[in-house]
Amino acid sequence: MARKSKNRNKKHFIWLIALIILIISAAFIYVNRKPIYRSARVFYFNYFGRNHNKPPSKLNAYYDLGVALPKDFKVFGTDISRHQGEINWEELSKFRFNSHKIEFVYIKATEGETWQDESFDKNWKKAKKHNILRGAYHFYRPKVNSKKQMKNFTNVLKMEKGDLPPVLDVEMESSLPKKTYRAGVLNCLKIMEATYGVKPMIYTNQQLYREYFKPKAFESYRFWISRLKSSPPKMDNWHFWQFTYEAVIDGTNEYVDINAFNGSKQQLINMTKK
């Protein structure tokens, strides 16, 4: 009987050690999920991706971002909201990928009639403190009164000299008639321009662009296009291109969007509020 008891205790001890090791391993993986994710993606890209035969020097952007960087673009930025959690702006401002850095950031301010991002004020101030060009965006809800949506946005955003134009994030489909949909969007854009003295920009994807924004009423507006492809948007008047939503950058432990600007750094600066 004594021997059975000792064997049982030994088994319990082994299971306890195994459980402790499992907990420690899980904690380690969670804390280091960003570099582990980056390493895994780099390994896959190098050994199984379509560019795996290229020399390592050609893959620097992938090593740094966890995603391939599109060619022929020089100015890159990100867009964030509360979903990125607590951001270390010091690390983000120092982060480099293939000799590039995060030149601009768009920060979510509001959504619909009442929702406000609780991280906006802090992120807005930190971006300026670390000399990153900043802009704010509002997530548009088609069936919510446009004036009330813009009251929510303008109550939150106080633009200053050097800030990028405000953005209306239009990515929701709707059963509304196209004429009604467009009218609501145009009203928001006009209120933004009247309030801040700069012409706002429209964020959307190519499908919604073709469906809603090809009419003449929108031809004077800049567009920020979401196209999760390796090639740029298939249109002429785009200014920003969101090419990924799963990049890994220093300063945040969550995936982020990366955007390419269709121009030079000086042209980007020229867009800011004077």
Legacy VTK file of the C-alpha trace (Angstrom):
# vtk DataFile Version 3.0
C-alpha trace
ASCII
DATASET POLYDATA
POINTS 274 float
0.000 0.000 0.000
2.814 2.404 0.818
4.464 1.804 -2.582
1.196 2.565 -4.417
0.839 5.798 -2.441
4.387 6.863 -3.372
3.763 6.104 -7.058
0.538 8.110 -6.953
2.327 11.061 -5.350
5.097 10.844 -7.943
2.552 10.979 -10.785
0.827 13.964 -9.178
4.194 15.729 -8.858
5.019 15.106 -12.546
1.620 16.420 -13.619
2.107 19.505 -11.417
5.517 20.216 -12.971
4.052 19.743 -16.457
1.213 22.176 -15.655
3.663 24.781 -14.332
5.809 24.447 -17.482
2.685 24.806 -19.644
1.601 27.972 -17.817
5.082 29.499 -18.049
5.302 28.622 -21.751
1.879 30.140 -22.458
2.850 33.329 -20.597
6.136 33.537 -22.534
4.383 33.113 -25.871
1.800 35.787 -24.984
4.403 38.325 -23.885
6.573 37.653 -26.943
3.778 37.099 -29.463
4.914 39.962 -31.695
8.500 38.786 -32.353
7.302 35.161 -32.566
4.663 36.161 -35.117
7.215 38.163 -37.075
9.731 35.315 -37.114
7.102 32.786 -38.215
5.933 34.984 -41.082
9.508 35.676 -42.181
10.279 31.942 -42.170
7.194 31.197 -44.250
7.892 34.052 -46.649
11.516 32.984 -47.178
10.981 29.264 -47.600
7.484 28.966 -49.034
6.604 32.408 -50.439
6.781 33.413 -54.064
9.926 35.511 -53.432
11.846 32.960 -51.412
14.705 32.779 -53.948
15.583 36.454 -53.557
18.658 37.311 -51.461
18.035 38.415 -47.852
18.931 42.024 -48.684
15.764 42.234 -50.790
13.572 41.064 -47.917
14.372 43.697 -45.293
10.870 45.154 -45.309
9.448 41.737 -44.678
11.810 41.118 -41.791
10.843 44.432 -40.216
7.088 44.520 -40.852
6.068 40.892 -41.177
4.591 41.790 -44.586
6.055 42.519 -47.999
6.528 46.196 -48.775
5.224 47.419 -52.163
7.840 48.776 -54.534
8.320 52.350 -55.744
6.817 54.072 -52.693
8.784 56.224 -50.267
6.267 57.491 -47.695
4.438 55.132 -45.338
2.147 55.499 -42.347
-0.355 53.687 -40.189
-3.872 54.136 -38.836
-4.879 53.233 -35.304
-7.727 53.112 -32.828
-8.322 51.770 -29.332
-7.923 48.248 -30.782
-4.149 48.768 -30.822
-4.221 49.210 -27.049
-1.509 51.136 -25.223
1.000 52.467 -27.748
4.628 53.188 -26.951
5.064 56.265 -29.130
8.773 56.500 -28.400
9.340 53.046 -29.899
6.973 53.679 -32.791
8.719 56.925 -33.736
12.132 55.200 -33.770
10.972 52.128 -35.707
12.607 51.676 -39.116
11.777 49.273 -41.935
13.974 49.050 -45.005
15.276 52.600 -44.305
11.694 53.928 -43.979
9.808 55.075 -40.896
6.220 55.791 -39.911
5.799 59.264 -41.410
2.107 59.742 -40.632
-0.659 58.279 -38.517
-4.435 58.544 -38.804
-6.244 58.141 -35.499
-9.861 57.116 -35.048
-11.803 59.822 -33.227
-15.490 58.979 -33.494
-18.142 56.724 -34.982
-21.796 57.371 -35.695
-23.747 59.842 -33.552
-22.297 59.280 -30.085
-19.340 56.864 -30.018
-15.942 58.366 -29.186
-12.625 56.545 -29.022
-11.345 56.818 -25.457
-7.743 56.547 -26.689
-8.025 59.395 -29.178
-6.972 62.344 -27.034
-3.864 60.600 -25.704
-2.811 59.258 -29.109
-3.491 62.613 -30.761
-1.178 64.433 -28.361
1.523 61.740 -28.393
1.718 61.698 -32.201
2.489 65.418 -32.265
4.957 65.140 -29.393
6.945 62.565 -31.381
6.850 64.589 -34.620
4.641 62.208 -36.585
2.213 63.847 -38.989
-1.247 63.199 -37.595
-4.799 63.121 -38.902
-8.164 62.040 -37.492
-11.000 60.014 -38.960
-14.688 59.409 -38.357
-16.347 56.054 -39.079
-19.484 56.809 -41.084
-22.780 55.007 -40.486
-25.088 55.450 -43.507
-28.386 55.270 -41.611
-27.410 57.781 -38.919
-28.141 61.490 -39.422
-25.056 63.084 -41.017
-25.314 66.357 -39.071
-25.423 64.501 -35.776
-22.435 62.389 -36.805
-20.413 65.476 -37.639
-21.398 67.164 -34.391
-19.902 64.176 -32.615
-16.709 64.414 -34.692
-16.208 68.168 -34.477
-16.761 68.095 -30.716
-13.770 65.769 -30.426
-11.308 66.930 -33.094
-9.567 70.270 -32.637
-7.241 70.613 -35.611
-4.040 72.622 -35.508
-1.597 73.954 -38.070
0.361 71.046 -39.549
-2.366 68.421 -39.112
-3.433 66.241 -42.034
-6.942 66.630 -43.500
-9.776 64.879 -41.654
-11.026 61.623 -43.139
-14.505 60.172 -43.503
-14.236 56.393 -43.225
-16.923 55.011 -45.554
-16.865 51.225 -45.684
-20.391 50.117 -44.765
-22.793 48.863 -47.381
-26.424 49.885 -46.980
-29.921 49.234 -48.261
-30.391 52.997 -48.663
-30.894 54.344 -52.187
-27.571 55.397 -53.686
-28.735 58.983 -53.965
-29.527 59.089 -50.242
-26.252 57.373 -49.354
-24.220 59.838 -51.388
-26.112 62.832 -49.994
-25.256 61.840 -46.420
-21.579 61.402 -47.262
-21.419 64.721 -49.106
-23.047 66.542 -46.212
-20.424 65.154 -43.810
-17.618 66.220 -46.141
-19.021 69.728 -46.488
-19.357 70.120 -42.715
-15.763 68.917 -42.226
-14.454 71.418 -44.775
-16.503 74.304 -43.358
-15.356 73.519 -39.813
-11.639 72.973 -40.383
-10.891 74.973 -43.529
-9.288 72.028 -45.352
-10.755 69.647 -47.886
-11.363 66.257 -46.244
-10.516 62.851 -47.658
-12.641 59.734 -48.188
-11.487 56.316 -47.009
-13.188 53.434 -48.798
-12.501 50.275 -50.778
-12.536 49.850 -54.552
-15.931 48.160 -54.619
-17.658 51.001 -52.768
-15.717 53.543 -54.784
-17.084 52.114 -58.015
-20.578 51.888 -56.571
-20.908 55.283 -54.888
-18.065 57.692 -55.571
-17.492 57.886 -59.326
-20.079 60.654 -59.917
-18.824 64.177 -60.595
-19.831 65.360 -57.111
-16.841 63.491 -55.637
-14.205 64.182 -58.289
-12.572 67.005 -56.291
-11.995 64.851 -53.208
-8.896 62.857 -52.348
-9.321 59.133 -51.826
-7.701 56.702 -49.437
-8.258 53.221 -50.849
-8.171 49.922 -49.018
-6.769 47.315 -51.396
-5.156 44.305 -49.728
-3.102 43.404 -52.768
0.511 43.712 -53.856
-0.418 46.187 -56.597
-1.779 49.748 -56.117
-5.452 50.756 -56.491
-6.810 50.597 -60.017
-7.866 54.213 -60.282
-6.212 57.553 -60.962
-7.136 59.873 -58.102
-5.995 57.961 -55.043
-3.652 59.526 -52.473
-3.327 56.823 -49.808
-3.296 53.054 -50.222
-3.932 50.675 -47.328
-2.158 47.513 -48.496
-2.180 45.438 -45.296
-3.919 45.222 -41.936
-1.581 42.727 -40.309
1.788 44.460 -40.070
3.933 44.216 -36.951
5.666 47.390 -35.800
7.505 48.450 -32.680
5.402 50.348 -30.186
2.327 48.127 -30.259
1.683 44.438 -29.636
-1.351 44.367 -31.934
-1.473 44.119 -35.714
-1.674 47.452 -37.525
-2.615 48.749 -40.961
0.162 50.139 -43.139
-0.535 52.712 -45.824
1.522 54.042 -48.727
1.253 57.689 -49.750
1.156 58.359 -53.483
3.774 61.103 -53.470
6.785 62.570 -51.681
7.151 63.613 -48.051
6.954 67.253 -49.117
3.729 66.625 -51.028
2.306 65.030 -47.891
3.294 68.073 -45.838
1.675 70.304 -48.450
-1.664 68.643 -47.650
-1.608 69.751 -44.000
-3.593 72.574 -42.472
-1.894 75.937 -42.977
LINES 1 275
274 0 1 2 3 4 5 6 7 8 9 10 11 12 13 14 15 16 17 18 19 20 21 22 23 24 25 26 27 28 29 30 31 32 33 34 35 36 37 38 39 40 41 42 43 44 45 46 47 48 49 50 51 52 53 54 55 56 57 58 59 60 61 62 63 64 65 66 67 68 69 70 71 72 73 74 75 76 77 78 79 80 81 82 83 84 85 86 87 88 89 90 91 92 93 94 95 96 97 98 99 100 101 102 103 104 105 106 107 108 109 110 111 112 113 114 115 116 117 118 119 120 121 122 123 124 125 126 127 128 129 130 131 132 133 134 135 136 137 138 139 140 141 142 143 144 145 146 147 148 149 150 151 152 153 154 155 156 157 158 159 160 161 162 163 164 165 166 167 168 169 170 171 172 173 174 175 176 177 178 179 180 181 182 183 184 185 186 187 188 189 190 191 192 193 194 195 196 197 198 199 200 201 202 203 204 205 206 207 208 209 210 211 212 213 214 215 216 217 218 219 220 221 222 223 224 225 226 227 228 229 230 231 232 233 234 235 236 237 238 239 240 241 242 243 244 245 246 247 248 249 250 251 252 253 254 255 256 257 258 259 260 261 262 263 264 265 266 267 268 269 270 271 272 273
